Amino acid sequence: MSVPQRIVFGQNPSQTRHAFRYTDRLGIDRGIVVEAVVADLQPNLPLRTPPPRNAPFIGTVSADGVELRYHAYAVSEGLVNVGRIVAS
């Protein structure tokens, strides 16, 4: 039985700032963004590692009335990192 992939938004403060820099500028609460991304990403797990053609999973969500696009990468069989989150 495989372990479910845990979703993170960066693995250190710099990566976390990188993930949220655009949504922070728009004034969207990080909690709302996280909730929307996790709800969208969860049904697509597990993501393959390594990803086909080294391409990220790209999803689109709405948070606080703003359409956002995010990139998620399977770091390992147990971890998915959400990177850049931008307004679509």
NUFIZA-666962 format. One record per atom (N, C-alpha, C, O): residue in three letters; chain; atom name; z, x, y. Coordinates in steps of 0.001 Angstrom, whole numbers, plus 500000, padded with zeros to 6 digits. Layout:
<sites>
   code   unit   site       c3       c1       c2
    ALA      A     CA        Z        X        Y
...
</sites>
This chain:
<sites>
   code   unit   site       c3       c1       c2
    MET      A      N   500000   500851   498815
    MET      A     CA   500000   500000   500000
    MET      A      C   500000   500890   501239
    MET      A      O   500833   501789   501356
    SER      A      N   499086   500650   502150
    SER      A     CA   498986   501494   503337
    SER      A      C   499935   501009   504430
    SER      A      O   500284   499831   504508
    VAL      A      N   500333   501949   505258
    VAL      A     CA   501213   501658   506389
    VAL      A      C   500367   501095   507519
    VAL      A      O   499299   501639   507802
    PRO      A      N   500810   500012   508185
    PRO      A     CA   500019   499492   509303
    PRO      A      C   499932   500515   510433
    PRO      A      O   500860   501290   510662
    GLN      A      N   498822   500503   511118
    GLN      A     CA   498653   501418   512245
    GLN      A      C   499496   500942   513430
    GLN      A      O   499459   499770   513804
    ARG      A      N   500242   501860   514001
    ARG      A     CA   501041   501590   515189
    ARG      A      C   500139   501800   516402
    ARG      A      O   499348   502743   516429
    ILE      A      N   500250   500934   517397
    ILE      A     CA   499440   501020   518612
    ILE      A      C   500280   501647   519713
    ILE      A      O   501381   501182   520008
    VAL      A      N   499749   502719   520325
    VAL      A     CA   500424   503371   521447
    VAL      A      C   499451   503458   522623
    VAL      A      O   498233   503402   522452
    PHE      A      N   500016   503594   523805
    PHE      A     CA   499230   503728   525034
    PHE      A      C   499527   505113   525596
    PHE      A      O   500174   505254   526633
    GLY      A      N   499046   506123   524898
    GLY      A     CA   499341   507509   525232
    GLY      A      C   500525   507997   524420
    GLY      A      O   501401   507228   524025
    GLN      A      N   500522   509304   524184
    GLN      A     CA   501589   509902   523390
    GLN      A      C   502488   510801   524232
    GLN      A      O   503379   511467   523707
    ASN      A      N   502249   510814   525543
    ASN      A     CA   503111   511537   526470
    ASN      A      C   502910   510887   527846
    ASN      A      O   501972   510110   528027
    PRO      A      N   503775   511194   528811
    PRO      A     CA   503660   510523   530122
    PRO      A      C   502291   510683   530793
    PRO      A      O   501806   509747   531429
    SER      A      N   501676   511835   530660
    SER      A     CA   500365   512056   531273
    SER      A      C   499314   511134   530661
    SER      A      O   498520   510529   531381
    GLN      A      N   499309   511028   529353
    GLN      A     CA   498346   510152   528678
    GLN      A      C   498595   508685   529026
    GLN      A      O   497650   507910   529176
    THR      A      N   499859   508309   529153
    THR      A     CA   500189   506929   529515
    THR      A      C   499696   506618   530924
    THR      A      O   499120   505556   531159
    ARG      A      N   499917   507535   531857
    ARG      A     CA   499389   507345   533222
    ARG      A      C   497873   507216   533192
    ARG      A      O   497301   506383   533896
    HIS      A      N   497224   508040   532377
    HIS      A     CA   495766   508005   532253
    HIS      A      C   495310   506625   531756
    HIS      A      O   494342   506070   532276
    ALA      A      N   495994   506080   530766
    ALA      A     CA   495613   504785   530194
    ALA      A      C   495711   503664   531228
    ALA      A      O   494846   502790   531288
    PHE      A      N   496759   503694   532032
    PHE      A     CA   497031   502589   532954
    PHE      A      C   496617   502839   534404
    PHE      A      O   496877   501990   535257
    ARG      A      N   495989   503959   534712
    ARG      A     CA   495755   504294   536116
    ARG      A      C   494930   503241   536855
    ARG      A      O   495192   502970   538027
    TYR      A      N   493954   502653   536202
    TYR      A     CA   493126   501649   536878
    TYR      A      C   493868   500327   537025
    TYR      A      O   493801   499694   538079
    THR      A      N   494573   499906   535982
    THR      A     CA   495299   498635   536071
    THR      A      C   496481   498754   537031
    THR      A      O   496833   497781   537698
    ASP      A      N   497099   499935   537108
    ASP      A     CA   498170   500145   538090
    ASP      A      C   497614   499978   539509
    ASP      A      O   498254   499349   540351
    ARG      A      N   496435   500535   539776
    ARG      A     CA   495825   500408   541104
    ARG      A      C   495514   498959   541450
    ARG      A      O   495555   498560   542614
    LEU      A      N   495201   498174   540413
    LEU      A     CA   494913   496753   540636
    LEU      A      C   496194   495929   540754
    LEU      A      O   496145   494745   541089
    GLY      A      N   497343   496556   540477
    GLY      A     CA   498620   495856   540576
    GLY      A      C   498933   494956   539402
    GLY      A      O   499752   494045   539523
    ILE      A      N   498290   495195   538255
    ILE      A     CA   498544   494379   537072
    ILE      A      C   499719   494974   536301
    ILE      A      O   499735   496168   536001
    ASP      A      N   500684   494146   535991
    ASP      A     CA   501864   494575   535254
    ASP      A      C   501474   495178   533903
    ASP      A      O   500694   494587   533156
    ARG      A      N   502015   496345   533599
    ARG      A     CA   501678   497016   532333
    ARG      A      C   502040   496168   531119
    ARG      A      O   501321   496181   530120
    GLY      A      N   503128   495442   531192
    GLY      A     CA   503538   494590   530068
    GLY      A      C   502499   493534   529740
    GLY      A      O   502237   493251   528571
    ILE      A      N   501906   492949   530778
    ILE      A     CA   500853   491949   530574
    ILE      A      C   499623   492589   529940
    ILE      A      O   498997   492008   529054
    VAL      A      N   499285   493791   530401
    VAL      A     CA   498129   494512   529849
    VAL      A      C   498377   494852   528381
    VAL      A      O   497514   494625   527532
    VAL      A      N   499546   495391   528086
    VAL      A     CA   499878   495764   526704
    VAL      A      C   499799   494542   525788
    VAL      A      O   499210   494603   524709
    GLU      A      N   500394   493443   526225
    GLU      A     CA   500391   492223   525414
    GLU      A      C   498966   491759   525107
    GLU      A      O   498660   491399   523970
    ALA      A      N   498099   491766   526116
    ALA      A     CA   496717   491322   525929
    ALA      A      C   495953   492255   524997
    ALA      A      O   495228   491794   524115
    VAL      A      N   496109   493564   525189
    VAL      A     CA   495380   494532   524367
    VAL      A      C   495863   494476   522917
    VAL      A      O   495047   494455   521996
    VAL      A      N   497164   494450   522709
    VAL      A     CA   497704   494409   521342
    VAL      A      C   497226   493139   520630
    VAL      A      O   496824   493202   519468
    ALA      A      N   497265   491997   521305
    ALA      A     CA   496817   490739   520695
    ALA      A      C   495348   490806   520300
    ALA      A      O   494957   490254   519272
    ASP      A      N   494532   491478   521108
    ASP      A     CA   493107   491603   520818
    ASP      A      C   492835   492637   519730
    ASP      A      O   491967   492438   518880
    LEU      A      N   493570   493724   519760
    LEU      A     CA   493317   494844   518849
    LEU      A      C   493874   494606   517450
    LEU      A      O   493247   494984   516461
    GLN      A      N   495038   493987   517361
    GLN      A     CA   495739   493809   516079
    GLN      A      C   494848   493243   514967
    GLN      A      O   494871   493780   513860
    PRO      A      N   494068   492185   515208
    PRO      A     CA   493234   491639   514125
    PRO      A      C   492139   492601   513641
    PRO      A      O   491568   492397   512570
    ASN      A      N   491847   493633   514413
    ASN      A     CA   490806   494600   514053
    ASN      A      C   491344   495818   513310
    ASN      A      O   490575   496697   512921
    LEU      A      N   492653   495874   513112
    LEU      A     CA   493264   497005   512415
    LEU      A      C   493173   496809   510916
    LEU      A      O   493166   495668   510453
    PRO      A      N   493106   497857   510158
    PRO      A     CA   493164   499246   510583
    PRO      A      C   491801   499733   511079
    PRO      A      O   490753   499354   510555
    LEU      A      N   491851   500583   512105
    LEU      A     CA   490636   501266   512562
    LEU      A      C   490396   502448   511639
    LEU      A      O   491342   503077   511163
    ARG      A      N   489149   502742   511391
    ARG      A     CA   488799   503847   510493
    ARG      A      C   489077   505190   511148
    ARG      A      O   488874   505376   512348
    THR      A      N   489541   506111   510334
    THR      A     CA   489749   507473   510798
    THR      A      C   489086   508435   509834
    THR      A      O   489366   508378   508637
    PRO      A      N   488234   509300   510300
    PRO      A     CA   487719   509370   511664
    PRO      A      C   486797   508188   511941
    PRO      A      O   486210   507630   511014
    PRO      A      N   486666   507803   513205
    PRO      A     CA   485808   506662   513533
    PRO      A      C   484339   506997   513283
    PRO      A      O   483928   508150   513421
    PRO      A      N   483550   505988   512917
    PRO      A     CA   482111   506223   512736
    PRO      A      C   481500   506807   514006
    PRO      A      O   481732   506297   515103
    ARG      A      N   480732   507857   513859
    ARG      A     CA   480061   508553   514975
    ARG      A      C   481047   508973   516062
    ARG      A      O   480663   509177   517213
    ASN      A      N   482319   509100   515687
    ASN      A     CA   483371   509522   516622
    ASN      A      C   483495   508583   517817
    ASN      A      O   483968   508984   518880
    ALA      A      N   483068   507331   517640
    ALA      A     CA   483075   506352   518728
    ALA      A      C   484375   505558   518724
    ALA      A      O   484895   505231   517657
    PRO      A      N   484905   505245   519897
    PRO      A     CA   486122   504441   519955
    PRO      A      C   485820   502971   519679
    PRO      A      O   484672   502533   519748
    PHE      A      N   486864   502225   519368
    PHE      A     CA   486775   500772   519339
    PHE      A      C   486860   500335   520799
    PHE      A      O   487746   500785   521525
    ILE      A      N   485961   499475   521233
    ILE      A     CA   485969   498991   522612
    ILE      A      C   486219   497491   522591
    ILE      A      O   485501   496733   521939
    GLY      A      N   487252   497078   523317
    GLY      A     CA   487603   495666   523375
    GLY      A      C   487642   495181   524803
    GLY      A      O   487724   495970   525745
    THR      A      N   487582   493869   524951
    THR      A     CA   487650   493243   526262
    THR      A      C   488730   492169   526238
    THR      A      O   488791   491357   525315
    VAL      A      N   489574   492173   527255
    VAL      A     CA   490660   491201   527371
    VAL      A      C   490746   490710   528806
    VAL      A      O   490138   491282   529711
    SER      A      N   491504   489650   528999
    SER      A     CA   491807   489172   530339
    SER      A      C   493305   489330   530550
    SER      A      O   494105   488899   529720
    ALA      A      N   493679   489949   531666
    ALA      A     CA   495092   490135   531994
    ALA      A      C   495273   489797   533468
    ALA      A      O   494636   490391   534337
    ASP      A      N   496139   488849   533731
    ASP      A     CA   496421   488444   535105
    ASP      A      C   495138   488004   535819
    ASP      A      O   494973   488233   537017
    GLY      A      N   494232   487367   535064
    GLY      A     CA   492987   486866   535640
    GLY      A      C   491893   487905   535830
    GLY      A      O   490835   487593   536376
    VAL      A      N   492135   489143   535386
    VAL      A     CA   491150   490214   535536
    VAL      A      C   490609   490582   534156
    VAL      A      O   491381   490808   533225
    GLU      A      N   489292   490641   534028
    GLU      A     CA   488693   491064   532762
    GLU      A      C   488777   492586   532671
    GLU      A      O   488358   493305   533578
    LEU      A      N   489331   493058   531551
    LEU      A     CA   489520   494499   531323
    LEU      A      C   488811   494935   530059
    LEU      A      O   488690   494172   529100
    ARG      A      N   488346   496168   530070
    ARG      A     CA   487751   496796   528882
    ARG      A      C   488630   497988   528516
    ARG      A      O   489022   498772   529380
    TYR      A      N   488934   498115   527233
    TYR      A     CA   489779   499224   526782
    TYR      A      C   489116   499960   525625
    TYR      A      O   488278   499410   524911
    HIS      A      N   489512   501212   525461
    HIS      A     CA   489024   502052   524366
    HIS      A      C   490218   502397   523484
    HIS      A      O   491259   502830   523978
    ALA      A      N   490066   502204   522188
    ALA      A     CA   491129   502520   521232
    ALA      A      C   490577   503486   520195
    ALA      A      O   489448   503343   519727
    TYR      A      N   491399   504472   519846
    TYR      A     CA   491000   505524   518917
    TYR      A      C   492004   505602   517777
    TYR      A      O   493212   505615   518012
    ALA      A      N   491511   505653   516548
    ALA      A     CA   492390   505893   515410
    ALA      A      C   492712   507382   515391
    ALA      A      O   491850   508210   515095
    VAL      A      N   493952   507711   515708
    VAL      A     CA   494393   509101   515706
    VAL      A      C   494650   509546   514267
    VAL      A      O   494389   510690   513894
    SER      A      N   495166   508615   513476
    SER      A     CA   495442   508866   512064
    SER      A      C   495439   507520   511348
    SER      A      O   495181   506482   511958
    GLU      A      N   495727   507547   510059
    GLU      A     CA   495796   506290   509318
    GLU      A      C   496962   505437   509789
    GLU      A      O   496984   504232   509537
    GLY      A      N   497931   506038   510467
    GLY      A     CA   499104   505306   510907
    GLY      A      C   499221   505102   512399
    GLY      A      O   500195   504511   512863
    LEU      A      N   498230   505587   513180
    LEU      A     CA   498388   505543   514633
    LEU      A      C   497063   505274   515342
    LEU      A      O   496045   505897   515040
    VAL      A      N   497093   504336   516289
    VAL      A     CA   495944   504043   517149
    VAL      A      C   496396   504267   518578
    VAL      A      O   497434   503751   518994
    ASN      A      N   495624   505033   519329
    ASN      A     CA   495922   505279   520733
    ASN      A      C   494934   504517   521598
    ASN      A      O   493720   504629   521430
    VAL      A      N   495480   503737   522532
    VAL      A     CA   494649   503050   523521
    VAL      A      C   494532   503974   524710
    VAL      A      O   495535   504357   525311
    GLY      A      N   493321   504327   525046
    GLY      A     CA   493085   505242   526152
    GLY      A      C   492760   504480   527421
    GLY      A      O   493534   503628   527859
    ARG      A      N   491651   504775   527993
    ARG      A     CA   491247   504206   529279
    ARG      A      C   491152   502678   529233
    ARG      A      O   490557   502102   528321
    ILE      A      N   491753   502041   530240
    ILE      A     CA   491685   500595   530418
    ILE      A      C   491133   500374   531824
    ILE      A      O   491751   500784   532807
    VAL      A      N   489978   499731   531921
    VAL      A     CA   489316   499557   533217
    VAL      A      C   488889   498108   533420
    VAL      A      O   488749   497349   532460
    ALA      A      N   488684   497736   534678
    ALA      A     CA   488135   496410   534983
    ALA      A      C   486682   496388   534523
    ALA      A      O   485925   497330   534757
    SER      A      N   486313   495301   533868
    SER      A     CA   484929   495181   533346
    SER      A      C   483947   494901   534447
    SER      A      O   482750   494772   534189
</sites>
